[in-house]
Amino acid sequence: MKMRLLTVGLWALCSLSLLGQETTRTGAETEIERHPDGKIKTLTVFKNGLQEGIHLQISKEGNLRLEENYRKGKLHGHRYVFNQGGKLTEEADYADGRLNGQQIKYYPNGKLQEKSTYQDGVKNGLAQWFYDNGNPITEYQYVNGNIDGEGRLYYKSGAVKAILMYKENTKNGSYKEFYEDGKIKIEGAYKGGLQNGNWVYYTQSGEIEKRERYKKGTILQ
């Protein structure tokens, strides 16, 4: 991900060099909207009637709120979103108007909130969600927009809470749940989103608390 230094430098350059410039209608155009005090509010570049290149939004306090890039009227390249105070809240990569690459969201404290990977607008690969202390909440593998493969859930301490398998957004395969100290709590399996087969429940001391057997989500006597 590129650094904000370039963004801030570009915004400062625009503020100085375009202070008196207004909309120009030529082959390549720069359109500027201003706050009541005359400071730049938005800056948009057009070419042949379509957005081309940089687009900026700036708050009345002078903080950058949005930076994005366009090619032939479609989002293309890196996109940054900032809060009112100028802190980065979201960034993502686009290609021809579609998410293509990483999308990252941040908490107000600057720590990661969510991180996913996209291909041609569809979520593919590892997707992660985080607690505000930086530790993961959940991790899922995506294939063509569907959860497919191993998923993990975590305690806020960072310890693994559960490991389970998915097939096309449905729980399918082994399931293991843990106490926060890492000891096994539950072992079982899902089939088509329903509990299936043998399930074993353990006490925190490691002893078997009970056993159950399921078929298509129904417990067998």
N, C-alpha and C positions, 0 to 999 in steps of 0.2 A: 504494500500500500504506500502511495506517495505521501510525503510529509506535508504538514499544514504550512510550513515555511513558504513554499511556493504559492499557496493560496493567499496567505496574508500579504505577500509581496505583490501579487497581481492585483489584489483589491486596493492596496495603497497606491499603486501606479495608476489604476483607473480613477481613483478619487482625485488625483492631482492632475492627470493629463486630460481628463474628460469633464472637468468642472464646468466649463462653459459650453460643452458640445451638446447638441440636441439631435433628434432623429434625422438621419440623412437617408434619402431614397436614391441609392445607386445600385450597381451590381452587387456590391458588398455594403451592408448597412449596419450601423450601430444605433440601437434604440435605447434611450435612457428615460426612465421615470424618476421624478425627484420627490423628496419629502417637502412639506411646506417651507422648511427653512433653506431649501435649495440643495441640500445634500442628496447624493445619489441613493435611490431606493432600489431600482432594478437596472440591470444592464444586459441587453440581449443583442446578439449578433445574428444577422440574417444574410443569406446569399440567395439571390433569385427567388425571394419570397419565402424561403424556408430557413428555420433556425440552423445555424452553422457555426460551430465553435462554442465559445464560453457563454454561459448565462449565470448572472449573479443576482442575489437578493441581499440587501443590506438593511439592518434595522435603523430606526431614527437615532439610536444611540451610537451608531457607527459600527455595530458588530455584524460580521458576515453571518447570514442565516442559511444561505444555500449557494452551492457552486455545482454546476453540472455542465456537461459538454454534449453537443449535438453534431450529428452528421446527416445532412439531407433531411432535416426535420425530425429526426429520431434521436433519442438518448443514445450516446455512444462514447464510451470512456468512463472515467471515474466520476462518481457523484457523491457530494458531501452534504449532510444536513447538520445544522448547528442550532442550539437552543438560544433563547433570548439573550443569554449572557455570553454567547459566542463559543460555548463548549460543543465539541463534536458529539452528536448523538447517533449518527448513522452514516455509513459509507458503503458503497456498492459499485460493482463494475457492470457496465452495459455494453451490448453490441447490437446495433441496428434495432434499438428500442426494447430489447429484451435483457433481463438479468443474465449475465454471462460471466461467471467467476464468483468471487466471494461477496457476501452481504454480511455486514457486521453492525450490530447495534450496541450502544453503550448506556450504562446507568449514569445518572447525574454526577456520581463520584468519579466517573471516567473508566470504571472497570467494565469488562465485557458483560453484556447481557445475552447476546445471541450471536451465533456465527454459523453461517450455512454456505453451501456451494451450489451454484446453479449452472446449468448448461442449456442454452437456447430457451431461457425462461422457465425451465423446469428444475426443481430441486434434485440434485444428484450428489451422492457422496455423503460425507459425515456432516451432521447438523448437531450443534451443541447449544444448550441453554445454561446460564450460569446464575448462581446466587450473587447478591451484591457484595459478598466478600471475595469474589473471584473464583470460588470453587464451583465445579459443574453441578447442575441439577439433573439433567438428562442428556443422553447421547443416542442418536439414532442414525442408522445407515439408510440412505434413500437411493432408490433406483427408479428413474423416470417418474419422479414425484410421489412414489409410494415408499413407506417404511418397509424395508426388506433386508433381513439379516439381524444381526445382534443389536439389542438395545440395552442401555444401562441407566439405572437411576441411582442417585447419590444422596447421602445425608449432607447437611450443610457443613459438616466438619470435613467433608471430602471423602469419607469412607463410602464404599460401594453398598448400596441398599438392595439392589436387585439386578439380575442379569436374565434376559429373556430373548426369545427369538420371534421374529415377525416374517410374515409372507404377505406382501401386498396389503399393508396396513392392518393385518389381522394377526393376533398372537397365534403362533404356530410353532411348536417345538418345546424345548426344555425351558423350565422356569426355576430360578434359584433366588431366594431372598435371604438376606443376612442381617444379623444384629449389627449395631454400630461398631462393636469391637471386632467384627470380621467373622464371627462364628456363624455357621449355617442356621437359618431359622425355618425355612420351608424349602422343600424340593418337590417338584411336580412337572407337569407338562400340559400344554394346550394343543388342541386340534380344532382348526376353524374358529378360533376365538373362545372356545369353551374348554373348561377343565376336562382332562381326559387321562385315564390310567391311574397309576399309583401316586398318591400325595403323602408326604411324610412331614410332620411338624415336630420341631425340636425346642426344648427349653434352652434358656441361655447357658446352662451348664453343660449342654451337649447331649442330654438324654432325650430319647424319643418320647414326645408328649402324646401323639396319636397318629394313626394311619387312616387314610381314606382312599377309596377307589371310586373313580368317576367314569361315566360314559356319556359323551356329548353334553357335559355340564350337569348331569344328574348323578348324585351320589348313590352308589350301590350299597344295599344293606348286606 
